[in-house]
């Protein structure tokens, strides 16, 4: 994990994102990139006749404010011991993060950004989704891994290894269903063991929904992060009927999430 991307902004979750990204960068000798977006399209208006108008004064003010923000981040990070750069985009936040994540090993956002699930699917790199009021404490004391045997779960499992310390209590959680499929949870334990990580398997009887069952167990274990695949089912099904990914992204009491697709 040598390249870490963090969503830059003025929102209340910025401190949690930056503190967590800096701590991870120190542990892994990583380079930190802060991405700032100025979506200039929102300052352009198109009339019914096909003409377009730019709110030039508002656009110039927004660009100047974000230039000032970039300088503030540079000044703050220059005083620390982590190599960094600040990149700026004139696109929507999701598009900016996808572009910046092309060569990132990890992207760090907060749950209130509104696009964490889409980023996990589109960026093709793992996404650490933090609670906006709580940085991720390192080293981790307890980590939970949601396992459903899918390719997405396997990707998330591989992605989480750099976050785990020899002192981390690691728990693999699988909810017993009528029609289990995919890779068995013992494969997950075997993979972790090959990386020197001892994990405990919890096979959970379904109580309510799968996501509710997982949350109860994560809370009982004191999990600081839940590792999970992003949108194992079709996005349309998730949108229409909900699902595990959407539930945890919207659940305020959930811990930090490490998501991968």
Secondary structure as UniProt FT lines:
FT   STRAND          3..7
FT   TURN            12..13
FT   HELIX           14..28
FT   STRAND          31..37
FT   HELIX           40..43
FT   STRAND          44..46
FT   TURN            48..49
FT   STRAND          52..54
FT   HELIX           56..78
FT   STRAND          84..89
FT   HELIX           93..100
FT   TURN            101..103
FT   STRAND          106..110
FT   HELIX           111..113
FT   HELIX           116..122
FT   STRAND          127..131
FT   TURN            132..133
FT   STRAND          142..146
FT   HELIX           151..160
FT   HELIX           161..163
FT   TURN            166..167
FT   STRAND          169..176
FT   TURN            178..179
FT   HELIX           185..194
FT   TURN            195..196
FT   STRAND          199..205
FT   HELIX           210..221
FT   STRAND          225..229
FT   HELIX           235..241
FT   HELIX           244..250
FT   TURN            252..253
FT   STRAND          256..260
//
